[in-house]
């Protein structure tokens, strides 16, 4: 296995890992957004409206 093959394989693996990490972080962000929405709806009286 040559050096170029090693670099190509490493960059391929890194790109796959980056794609998986992006998908996972998007799922976590979506779930966190839904939880934040539910939290702000359930405790509306605790959260003051933003100042104009």
CHARMM internal coordinates of N, CA and C (Angstrom, degrees):
IC EDIT
DIST 1 N 1 CA 1.4527
DIST 1 CA 1 C 1.5259
ANGL 1 N 1 CA 1 C 108.77
DIST 1 C 2 N 1.3201
ANGL 1 CA 1 C 2 N 115.11
DIHE 1 N 1 CA 1 C 2 N 125.38
DIST 2 N 2 CA 1.4597
ANGL 1 C 2 N 2 CA 118.98
DIHE 1 CA 1 C 2 N 2 CA -175.76
DIST 2 CA 2 C 1.5253
ANGL 2 N 2 CA 2 C 111.22
DIHE 1 C 2 N 2 CA 2 C -85.17
DIST 2 C 3 N 1.3029
ANGL 2 CA 2 C 3 N 115.31
DIHE 2 N 2 CA 2 C 3 N 172.04
DIST 3 N 3 CA 1.4542
ANGL 2 C 3 N 3 CA 120.69
DIHE 2 CA 2 C 3 N 3 CA -178.06
DIST 3 CA 3 C 1.5273
ANGL 3 N 3 CA 3 C 110.59
DIHE 2 C 3 N 3 CA 3 C -65.38
DIST 3 C 4 N 1.3289
ANGL 3 CA 3 C 4 N 116.49
DIHE 3 N 3 CA 3 C 4 N -39.00
DIST 4 N 4 CA 1.4656
ANGL 3 C 4 N 4 CA 119.90
DIHE 3 CA 3 C 4 N 4 CA 179.53
DIST 4 CA 4 C 1.5267
ANGL 4 N 4 CA 4 C 111.05
DIHE 3 C 4 N 4 CA 4 C -64.76
DIST 4 C 5 N 1.3234
ANGL 4 CA 4 C 5 N 117.12
DIHE 4 N 4 CA 4 C 5 N -38.28
DIST 5 N 5 CA 1.4643
ANGL 4 C 5 N 5 CA 120.39
DIHE 4 CA 4 C 5 N 5 CA 177.29
DIST 5 CA 5 C 1.5293
ANGL 5 N 5 CA 5 C 110.25
DIHE 4 C 5 N 5 CA 5 C -62.79
DIST 5 C 6 N 1.3189
ANGL 5 CA 5 C 6 N 115.89
DIHE 5 N 5 CA 5 C 6 N -40.12
DIST 6 N 6 CA 1.4589
ANGL 5 C 6 N 6 CA 120.18
DIHE 5 CA 5 C 6 N 6 CA 179.86
DIST 6 CA 6 C 1.5305
ANGL 6 N 6 CA 6 C 110.72
DIHE 5 C 6 N 6 CA 6 C -63.93
DIST 6 C 7 N 1.3305
ANGL 6 CA 6 C 7 N 115.89
DIHE 6 N 6 CA 6 C 7 N -44.15
DIST 7 N 7 CA 1.4729
ANGL 6 C 7 N 7 CA 119.99
DIHE 6 CA 6 C 7 N 7 CA 179.53
DIST 7 CA 7 C 1.5277
ANGL 7 N 7 CA 7 C 110.07
DIHE 6 C 7 N 7 CA 7 C -63.67
DIST 7 C 8 N 1.3255
ANGL 7 CA 7 C 8 N 116.52
DIHE 7 N 7 CA 7 C 8 N -42.48
DIST 8 N 8 CA 1.4717
ANGL 7 C 8 N 8 CA 119.61
DIHE 7 CA 7 C 8 N 8 CA -179.12
DIST 8 CA 8 C 1.5250
ANGL 8 N 8 CA 8 C 110.60
DIHE 7 C 8 N 8 CA 8 C -64.29
DIST 8 C 9 N 1.3266
ANGL 8 CA 8 C 9 N 116.63
DIHE 8 N 8 CA 8 C 9 N -42.14
DIST 9 N 9 CA 1.4683
ANGL 8 C 9 N 9 CA 120.10
DIHE 8 CA 8 C 9 N 9 CA 179.64
DIST 9 CA 9 C 1.5237
ANGL 9 N 9 CA 9 C 110.88
DIHE 8 C 9 N 9 CA 9 C -65.00
DIST 9 C 10 N 1.3419
ANGL 9 CA 9 C 10 N 115.93
DIHE 9 N 9 CA 9 C 10 N -42.91
DIST 10 N 10 CA 1.4565
ANGL 9 C 10 N 10 CA 119.42
DIHE 9 CA 9 C 10 N 10 CA 179.57
DIST 10 CA 10 C 1.5245
ANGL 10 N 10 CA 10 C 111.44
DIHE 9 C 10 N 10 CA 10 C -62.97
DIST 10 C 11 N 1.3227
ANGL 10 CA 10 C 11 N 117.28
DIHE 10 N 10 CA 10 C 11 N -44.08
DIST 11 N 11 CA 1.4625
ANGL 10 C 11 N 11 CA 119.42
DIHE 10 CA 10 C 11 N 11 CA -179.36
DIST 11 CA 11 C 1.5212
ANGL 11 N 11 CA 11 C 110.51
DIHE 10 C 11 N 11 CA 11 C -66.61
DIST 11 C 12 N 1.3347
ANGL 11 CA 11 C 12 N 116.63
DIHE 11 N 11 CA 11 C 12 N -33.79
DIST 12 N 12 CA 1.4623
ANGL 11 C 12 N 12 CA 120.50
DIHE 11 CA 11 C 12 N 12 CA 177.56
DIST 12 CA 12 C 1.5254
ANGL 12 N 12 CA 12 C 110.71
DIHE 11 C 12 N 12 CA 12 C -65.24
DIST 12 C 13 N 1.3428
ANGL 12 CA 12 C 13 N 115.87
DIHE 12 N 12 CA 12 C 13 N -46.27
DIST 13 N 13 CA 1.4637
ANGL 12 C 13 N 13 CA 120.17
DIHE 12 CA 12 C 13 N 13 CA 179.39
DIST 13 CA 13 C 1.5273
ANGL 13 N 13 CA 13 C 110.31
DIHE 12 C 13 N 13 CA 13 C -63.79
DIST 13 C 14 N 1.3228
ANGL 13 CA 13 C 14 N 117.06
DIHE 13 N 13 CA 13 C 14 N -41.91
DIST 14 N 14 CA 1.4584
ANGL 13 C 14 N 14 CA 120.52
DIHE 13 CA 13 C 14 N 14 CA -179.79
DIST 14 CA 14 C 1.5251
ANGL 14 N 14 CA 14 C 110.60
DIHE 13 C 14 N 14 CA 14 C -63.53
DIST 14 C 15 N 1.3270
ANGL 14 CA 14 C 15 N 117.02
DIHE 14 N 14 CA 14 C 15 N -39.58
DIST 15 N 15 CA 1.4606
ANGL 14 C 15 N 15 CA 119.05
DIHE 14 CA 14 C 15 N 15 CA 179.82
DIST 15 CA 15 C 1.5221
ANGL 15 N 15 CA 15 C 111.04
DIHE 14 C 15 N 15 CA 15 C -67.40
DIST 15 C 16 N 1.3432
ANGL 15 CA 15 C 16 N 117.31
DIHE 15 N 15 CA 15 C 16 N -37.51
DIST 16 N 16 CA 1.4711
ANGL 15 C 16 N 16 CA 120.28
DIHE 15 CA 15 C 16 N 16 CA 177.17
DIST 16 CA 16 C 1.5327
ANGL 16 N 16 CA 16 C 109.86
DIHE 15 C 16 N 16 CA 16 C -65.38
DIST 16 C 17 N 1.3432
ANGL 16 CA 16 C 17 N 116.34
DIHE 16 N 16 CA 16 C 17 N -44.46
DIST 17 N 17 CA 1.4575
ANGL 16 C 17 N 17 CA 119.67
DIHE 16 CA 16 C 17 N 17 CA 179.16
DIST 17 CA 17 C 1.5268
ANGL 17 N 17 CA 17 C 110.47
DIHE 16 C 17 N 17 CA 17 C -63.06
DIST 17 C 18 N 1.3301
ANGL 17 CA 17 C 18 N 117.18
DIHE 17 N 17 CA 17 C 18 N -38.73
DIST 18 N 18 CA 1.4572
ANGL 17 C 18 N 18 CA 120.23
DIHE 17 CA 17 C 18 N 18 CA 178.36
DIST 18 CA 18 C 1.5165
ANGL 18 N 18 CA 18 C 111.46
DIHE 17 C 18 N 18 CA 18 C -64.14
DIST 18 C 19 N 1.3408
ANGL 18 CA 18 C 19 N 116.88
DIHE 18 N 18 CA 18 C 19 N -39.89
DIST 19 N 19 CA 1.4623
ANGL 18 C 19 N 19 CA 120.29
DIHE 18 CA 18 C 19 N 19 CA 178.41
DIST 19 CA 19 C 1.5246
ANGL 19 N 19 CA 19 C 110.62
DIHE 18 C 19 N 19 CA 19 C -64.54
DIST 19 C 20 N 1.3401
ANGL 19 CA 19 C 20 N 116.77
DIHE 19 N 19 CA 19 C 20 N -44.20
DIST 20 N 20 CA 1.4639
ANGL 19 C 20 N 20 CA 120.52
DIHE 19 CA 19 C 20 N 20 CA 179.35
DIST 20 CA 20 C 1.5293
ANGL 20 N 20 CA 20 C 110.08
DIHE 19 C 20 N 20 CA 20 C -62.86
DIST 20 C 21 N 1.3338
ANGL 20 CA 20 C 21 N 116.99
DIHE 20 N 20 CA 20 C 21 N -43.07
DIST 21 N 21 CA 1.4598
ANGL 20 C 21 N 21 CA 120.49
DIHE 20 CA 20 C 21 N 21 CA 179.95
DIST 21 CA 21 C 1.5240
ANGL 21 N 21 CA 21 C 110.76
DIHE 20 C 21 N 21 CA 21 C -63.56
DIST 21 C 22 N 1.3388
ANGL 21 CA 21 C 22 N 116.82
DIHE 21 N 21 CA 21 C 22 N -38.07
DIST 22 N 22 CA 1.4623
ANGL 21 C 22 N 22 CA 119.98
DIHE 21 CA 21 C 22 N 22 CA 178.67
DIST 22 CA 22 C 1.5178
ANGL 22 N 22 CA 22 C 110.80
DIHE 21 C 22 N 22 CA 22 C -64.32
DIST 22 C 23 N 1.3357
ANGL 22 CA 22 C 23 N 116.60
DIHE 22 N 22 CA 22 C 23 N -43.64
DIST 23 N 23 CA 1.4655
ANGL 22 C 23 N 23 CA 120.57
DIHE 22 CA 22 C 23 N 23 CA 179.94
DIST 23 CA 23 C 1.5279
ANGL 23 N 23 CA 23 C 110.31
DIHE 22 C 23 N 23 CA 23 C -63.77
DIST 23 C 24 N 1.3376
ANGL 23 CA 23 C 24 N 116.11
DIHE 23 N 23 CA 23 C 24 N -44.62
DIST 24 N 24 CA 1.4675
ANGL 23 C 24 N 24 CA 119.76
DIHE 23 CA 23 C 24 N 24 CA -178.74
DIST 24 CA 24 C 1.5308
ANGL 24 N 24 CA 24 C 110.26
DIHE 23 C 24 N 24 CA 24 C -63.65
DIST 24 C 25 N 1.3308
ANGL 24 CA 24 C 25 N 116.86
DIHE 24 N 24 CA 24 C 25 N -44.03
DIST 25 N 25 CA 1.4661
ANGL 24 C 25 N 25 CA 118.75
DIHE 24 CA 24 C 25 N 25 CA -179.05
DIST 25 CA 25 C 1.5184
ANGL 25 N 25 CA 25 C 110.97
DIHE 24 C 25 N 25 CA 25 C -66.93
DIST 25 C 26 N 1.3446
ANGL 25 CA 25 C 26 N 117.51
DIHE 25 N 25 CA 25 C 26 N -33.20
DIST 26 N 26 CA 1.4631
ANGL 25 C 26 N 26 CA 119.88
DIHE 25 CA 25 C 26 N 26 CA 176.97
DIST 26 CA 26 C 1.5192
ANGL 26 N 26 CA 26 C 110.64
DIHE 25 C 26 N 26 CA 26 C -66.54
DIST 26 C 27 N 1.3456
ANGL 26 CA 26 C 27 N 116.53
DIHE 26 N 26 CA 26 C 27 N -39.68
DIST 27 N 27 CA 1.4674
ANGL 26 C 27 N 27 CA 120.07
DIHE 26 CA 26 C 27 N 27 CA 178.41
DIST 27 CA 27 C 1.5270
ANGL 27 N 27 CA 27 C 109.84
DIHE 26 C 27 N 27 CA 27 C -65.16
DIST 27 C 28 N 1.3417
ANGL 27 CA 27 C 28 N 116.67
DIHE 27 N 27 CA 27 C 28 N -44.24
DIST 28 N 28 CA 1.4667
ANGL 27 C 28 N 28 CA 119.76
DIHE 27 CA 27 C 28 N 28 CA 179.40
DIST 28 CA 28 C 1.5227
ANGL 28 N 28 CA 28 C 110.70
DIHE 27 C 28 N 28 CA 28 C -63.62
DIST 28 C 29 N 1.3266
ANGL 28 CA 28 C 29 N 117.01
DIHE 28 N 28 CA 28 C 29 N -41.18
DIST 29 N 29 CA 1.4629
ANGL 28 C 29 N 29 CA 119.92
DIHE 28 CA 28 C 29 N 29 CA -179.92
DIST 29 CA 29 C 1.5242
ANGL 29 N 29 CA 29 C 110.41
DIHE 28 C 29 N 29 CA 29 C -64.61
DIST 29 C 30 N 1.3325
ANGL 29 CA 29 C 30 N 116.95
DIHE 29 N 29 CA 29 C 30 N -39.25
DIST 30 N 30 CA 1.4637
ANGL 29 C 30 N 30 CA 120.14
DIHE 29 CA 29 C 30 N 30 CA 179.72
DIST 30 CA 30 C 1.5259
ANGL 30 N 30 CA 30 C 110.79
DIHE 29 C 30 N 30 CA 30 C -66.13
DIST 30 C 31 N 1.3331
ANGL 30 CA 30 C 31 N 116.43
DIHE 30 N 30 CA 30 C 31 N -44.24
DIST 31 N 31 CA 1.4621
ANGL 30 C 31 N 31 CA 120.15
DIHE 30 CA 30 C 31 N 31 CA 178.96
DIST 31 CA 31 C 1.5320
ANGL 31 N 31 CA 31 C 110.61
DIHE 30 C 31 N 31 CA 31 C -65.78
DIST 31 C 32 N 1.3222
ANGL 31 CA 31 C 32 N 117.17
DIHE 31 N 31 CA 31 C 32 N -40.77
DIST 32 N 32 CA 1.4537
ANGL 31 C 32 N 32 CA 120.30
DIHE 31 CA 31 C 32 N 32 CA 178.40
DIST 32 CA 32 C 1.5190
ANGL 32 N 32 CA 32 C 111.39
DIHE 31 C 32 N 32 CA 32 C -63.64
DIST 32 C 33 N 1.3323
ANGL 32 CA 32 C 33 N 116.37
DIHE 32 N 32 CA 32 C 33 N -37.48
DIST 33 N 33 CA 1.4561
ANGL 32 C 33 N 33 CA 120.27
DIHE 32 CA 32 C 33 N 33 CA 178.46
DIST 33 CA 33 C 1.5188
ANGL 33 N 33 CA 33 C 110.48
DIHE 32 C 33 N 33 CA 33 C -65.37
DIST 33 C 34 N 1.3367
ANGL 33 CA 33 C 34 N 116.65
DIHE 33 N 33 CA 33 C 34 N -41.40
DIST 34 N 34 CA 1.4690
ANGL 33 C 34 N 34 CA 119.41
DIHE 33 CA 33 C 34 N 34 CA 178.57
DIST 34 CA 34 C 1.5226
ANGL 34 N 34 CA 34 C 110.58
DIHE 33 C 34 N 34 CA 34 C -65.21
DIST 34 C 35 N 1.3539
ANGL 34 CA 34 C 35 N 117.73
DIHE 34 N 34 CA 34 C 35 N -41.50
DIST 35 N 35 CA 1.4565
ANGL 34 C 35 N 35 CA 120.78
DIHE 34 CA 34 C 35 N 35 CA 178.86
DIST 35 CA 35 C 1.5257
ANGL 35 N 35 CA 35 C 110.22
DIHE 34 C 35 N 35 CA 35 C -64.72
DIST 35 C 36 N 1.3288
ANGL 35 CA 35 C 36 N 116.63
DIHE 35 N 35 CA 35 C 36 N -40.36
DIST 36 N 36 CA 1.4574
ANGL 35 C 36 N 36 CA 120.49
DIHE 35 CA 35 C 36 N 36 CA 179.70
DIST 36 CA 36 C 1.5283
ANGL 36 N 36 CA 36 C 110.36
DIHE 35 C 36 N 36 CA 36 C -64.17
DIST 36 C 37 N 1.3351
ANGL 36 CA 36 C 37 N 116.27
DIHE 36 N 36 CA 36 C 37 N -39.87
DIST 37 N 37 CA 1.4593
ANGL 36 C 37 N 37 CA 120.42
DIHE 36 CA 36 C 37 N 37 CA 178.00
DIST 37 CA 37 C 1.5214
ANGL 37 N 37 CA 37 C 110.24
DIHE 36 C 37 N 37 CA 37 C -63.26
DIST 37 C 38 N 1.3222
ANGL 37 CA 37 C 38 N 116.89
DIHE 37 N 37 CA 37 C 38 N -46.69
DIST 38 N 38 CA 1.4588
ANGL 37 C 38 N 38 CA 120.75
DIHE 37 CA 37 C 38 N 38 CA -179.85
DIST 38 CA 38 C 1.5208
ANGL 38 N 38 CA 38 C 110.22
DIHE 37 C 38 N 38 CA 38 C -63.87
DIST 38 C 39 N 1.3203
ANGL 38 CA 38 C 39 N 116.82
DIHE 38 N 38 CA 38 C 39 N -39.13
DIST 39 N 39 CA 1.4598
ANGL 38 C 39 N 39 CA 120.25
DIHE 38 CA 38 C 39 N 39 CA 179.71
DIST 39 CA 39 C 1.5238
ANGL 39 N 39 CA 39 C 110.92
DIHE 38 C 39 N 39 CA 39 C -65.29
DIST 39 C 40 N 1.3292
ANGL 39 CA 39 C 40 N 117.11
DIHE 39 N 39 CA 39 C 40 N -43.69
DIST 40 N 40 CA 1.4577
ANGL 39 C 40 N 40 CA 119.54
DIHE 39 CA 39 C 40 N 40 CA -178.01
DIST 40 CA 40 C 1.5256
ANGL 40 N 40 CA 40 C 110.46
DIHE 39 C 40 N 40 CA 40 C -69.73
DIST 40 C 41 N 1.3388
ANGL 40 CA 40 C 41 N 117.64
DIHE 40 N 40 CA 40 C 41 N -28.58
DIST 41 N 41 CA 1.4570
ANGL 40 C 41 N 41 CA 119.52
DIHE 40 CA 40 C 41 N 41 CA 177.51
DIST 41 CA 41 C 1.5230
ANGL 41 N 41 CA 41 C 110.41
DIHE 40 C 41 N 41 CA 41 C -74.81
DIST 41 C 42 N 1.3333
ANGL 41 CA 41 C 42 N 117.66
DIHE 41 N 41 CA 41 C 42 N -38.30
DIST 42 N 42 CA 1.4596
ANGL 41 C 42 N 42 CA 120.68
DIHE 41 CA 41 C 42 N 42 CA -176.08
DIST 42 CA 42 C 1.5295
ANGL 42 N 42 CA 42 C 110.56
DIHE 41 C 42 N 42 CA 42 C -76.46
DIST 42 C 43 N 1.3256
ANGL 42 CA 42 C 43 N 118.18
DIHE 42 N 42 CA 42 C 43 N -29.02
DIST 43 N 43 CA 1.4658
ANGL 42 C 43 N 43 CA 120.39
DIHE 42 CA 42 C 43 N 43 CA -178.52
DIST 43 CA 43 C 1.5237
ANGL 43 N 43 CA 43 C 109.32
DIHE 42 C 43 N 43 CA 43 C -120.55
DIST 43 C 44 N 1.3082
ANGL 43 CA 43 C 44 N 115.54
DIHE 43 N 43 CA 43 C 44 N 51.84
DIST 44 N 44 CA 1.4596
ANGL 43 C 44 N 44 CA 120.24
DIHE 43 CA 43 C 44 N 44 CA -177.91
DIST 44 CA 44 C 1.5185
ANGL 44 N 44 CA 44 C 111.17
DIHE 43 C 44 N 44 CA 44 C -64.59
DIST 44 C 45 N 1.3178
ANGL 44 CA 44 C 45 N 116.39
DIHE 44 N 44 CA 44 C 45 N -34.05
DIST 45 N 45 CA 1.4595
ANGL 44 C 45 N 45 CA 119.42
DIHE 44 CA 44 C 45 N 45 CA -176.32
DIST 45 CA 45 C 1.5275
ANGL 45 N 45 CA 45 C 111.97
DIHE 44 C 45 N 45 CA 45 C -73.86
DIST 45 C 46 N 1.3670
ANGL 45 CA 45 C 46 N 116.53
DIHE 45 N 45 CA 45 C 46 N -15.40
DIST 46 N 46 CA 1.4599
ANGL 45 C 46 N 46 CA 118.91
DIHE 45 CA 45 C 46 N 46 CA 179.38
DIST 46 CA 46 C 1.5297
ANGL 46 N 46 CA 46 C 111.17
DIHE 45 C 46 N 46 CA 46 C -85.57
DIST 46 C 47 N 1.3154
ANGL 46 CA 46 C 47 N 115.41
DIHE 46 N 46 CA 46 C 47 N -30.49
DIST 47 N 47 CA 1.4635
ANGL 46 C 47 N 47 CA 119.64
DIHE 46 CA 46 C 47 N 47 CA -175.40
DIST 47 CA 47 C 1.5244
ANGL 47 N 47 CA 47 C 109.02
DIHE 46 C 47 N 47 CA 47 C -91.78
DIST 47 C 48 N 1.3080
ANGL 47 CA 47 C 48 N 115.61
DIHE 47 N 47 CA 47 C 48 N 119.90
DIST 48 N 48 CA 1.4568
ANGL 47 C 48 N 48 CA 118.91
DIHE 47 CA 47 C 48 N 48 CA 179.17
DIST 48 CA 48 C 1.5263
ANGL 48 N 48 CA 48 C 109.28
DIHE 47 C 48 N 48 CA 48 C -79.78
DIST 48 C 49 N 1.3262
ANGL 48 CA 48 C 49 N 116.09
DIHE 48 N 48 CA 48 C 49 N 145.43
DIST 49 N 49 CA 1.4671
ANGL 48 C 49 N 49 CA 118.27
DIHE 48 CA 48 C 49 N 49 CA 178.33
DIST 49 CA 49 C 1.5227
ANGL 49 N 49 CA 49 C 110.54
DIHE 48 C 49 N 49 CA 49 C -66.36
DIST 49 C 50 N 1.2945
ANGL 49 CA 49 C 50 N 117.61
DIHE 49 N 49 CA 49 C 50 N 148.88
DIST 50 N 50 CA 1.4721
ANGL 49 C 50 N 50 CA 120.68
DIHE 49 CA 49 C 50 N 50 CA -179.26
DIST 50 CA 50 C 1.5242
ANGL 50 N 50 CA 50 C 110.51
DIHE 49 C 50 N 50 CA 50 C -63.19
DIST 50 C 51 N 1.2982
ANGL 50 CA 50 C 51 N 115.24
DIHE 50 N 50 CA 50 C 51 N 146.76
DIST 51 N 51 CA 1.4646
ANGL 50 C 51 N 51 CA 120.02
DIHE 50 CA 50 C 51 N 51 CA 179.73
DIST 51 CA 51 C 1.5316
ANGL 51 N 51 CA 51 C 109.81
DIHE 50 C 51 N 51 CA 51 C -68.80
DIST 51 C 52 N 1.2989
ANGL 51 CA 51 C 52 N 116.75
DIHE 51 N 51 CA 51 C 52 N 139.96
DIST 52 N 52 CA 1.4735
ANGL 51 C 52 N 52 CA 119.82
DIHE 51 CA 51 C 52 N 52 CA -179.45
DIST 52 CA 52 C 1.5199
ANGL 52 N 52 CA 52 C 112.33
DIHE 51 C 52 N 52 CA 52 C -69.36
END
COOR INIT
IC SEED 1 N 1 CA 1 C
IC BUILD
